Amino acid sequence: MRRRHEGFILIEAITSLTIALLVIFTLTLCVNEQFKLLNNWEQRVNAHKIVLLHLKNSQIPEKMTIKGQDYYFSQIKNKYQVRVNKNVYQIQI
């Protein structure tokens, strides 16, 4: 009788391993997506800070580097624009 149950134990172990790997994979995906979301929000906040800095002082350079990312400021009439990577953040006053 013992030999019949060894196959079941092996199947249970493989099933448990598969479920554990799926849980780890799903959590990894979720955490990575949350970091992407945080990075996007951080870029947005930094872009708005740069616009505020330019409103207070016009002597601030057009290009600023924050945490390894280059932010480019431009102003056209009453539109303030900051480019970072492929994103453009624009404020119209």
LOVOBA-605170 format. One record per residue (C-alpha): chain; residue in one letter; x, y, z. Coordinates in nm, 2 decimals. Layout:
<atoms>
A_A_X_Y_Z
...
</atoms>
This chain:
<atoms>
A_M_0.00_0.00_0.00
A_R_0.28_0.24_0.07
A_R_0.39_0.24_-0.30
A_R_0.05_0.36_-0.42
A_H_0.06_0.67_-0.19
A_E_0.41_0.77_-0.29
A_G_0.27_0.89_-0.63
A_F_0.01_1.09_-0.46
A_I_0.26_1.26_-0.23
A_L_0.48_1.35_-0.54
A_I_0.17_1.50_-0.72
A_E_0.08_1.70_-0.40
A_A_0.44_1.83_-0.37
A_I_0.45_1.93_-0.74
A_T_0.11_2.10_-0.71
A_S_0.22_2.29_-0.40
A_L_0.54_2.40_-0.57
A_T_0.35_2.52_-0.87
A_I_0.11_2.72_-0.66
A_A_0.40_2.87_-0.46
A_L_0.57_2.97_-0.78
A_L_0.25_3.13_-0.92
A_V_0.21_3.33_-0.60
A_I_0.57_3.45_-0.61
A_F_0.54_3.54_-0.98
A_T_0.21_3.73_-0.93
A_L_0.35_3.92_-0.63
A_T_0.66_4.01_-0.83
A_L_0.45_4.15_-1.11
A_C_0.23_4.35_-0.87
A_V_0.53_4.50_-0.69
A_N_0.70_4.60_-1.02
A_E_0.38_4.77_-1.14
A_Q_0.35_4.96_-0.82
A_F_0.71_5.08_-0.86
A_K_0.63_5.20_-1.21
A_L_0.33_5.39_-1.08
A_L_0.54_5.55_-0.80
A_N_0.80_5.65_-1.06
A_N_0.54_5.81_-1.28
A_W_0.40_6.01_-0.98
A_E_0.75_6.11_-0.88
A_Q_0.82_6.24_-1.23
A_R_0.49_6.44_-1.23
A_V_0.56_6.59_-0.89
A_N_0.92_6.69_-0.99
A_A_0.78_6.84_-1.31
A_H_0.54_7.06_-1.12
A_K_0.82_7.16_-0.88
A_I_1.03_7.27_-1.17
A_V_0.75_7.48_-1.31
A_L_0.70_7.64_-0.96
A_L_1.08_7.71_-0.94
A_H_1.07_7.88_-1.28
A_L_0.77_8.09_-1.18
A_K_0.96_8.21_-0.87
A_N_1.30_8.27_-1.04
A_S_1.38_8.30_-1.41
A_Q_1.75_8.23_-1.36
A_I_1.70_7.85_-1.31
A_P_1.85_7.64_-1.60
A_E_1.62_7.49_-1.87
A_K_1.77_7.15_-1.81
A_M_1.77_6.99_-1.46
A_T_1.88_6.64_-1.35
A_I_1.69_6.48_-1.06
A_K_1.77_6.12_-0.96
A_G_1.94_6.05_-1.29
A_Q_1.65_6.18_-1.51
A_D_1.68_6.49_-1.72
A_Y_1.39_6.74_-1.70
A_Y_1.37_7.00_-1.98
A_F_1.16_7.31_-1.91
A_S_1.01_7.53_-2.18
A_Q_0.77_7.82_-2.19
A_I_0.55_7.93_-2.48
A_K_0.34_8.24_-2.39
A_N_0.12_8.12_-2.10
A_K_0.21_7.75_-2.13
A_Y_0.48_7.59_-1.91
A_Q_0.60_7.26_-2.02
A_V_0.84_7.00_-1.87
A_R_0.97_6.70_-2.06
A_V_1.11_6.39_-1.89
A_N_1.18_6.07_-2.08
A_K_0.88_6.03_-2.31
A_N_0.64_6.22_-2.08
A_V_0.54_6.58_-2.12
A_Y_0.38_6.77_-1.84
A_Q_0.21_7.09_-1.93
A_I_0.05_7.37_-1.73
A_Q_-0.14_7.66_-1.88
A_I_-0.19_7.97_-1.68
</atoms>
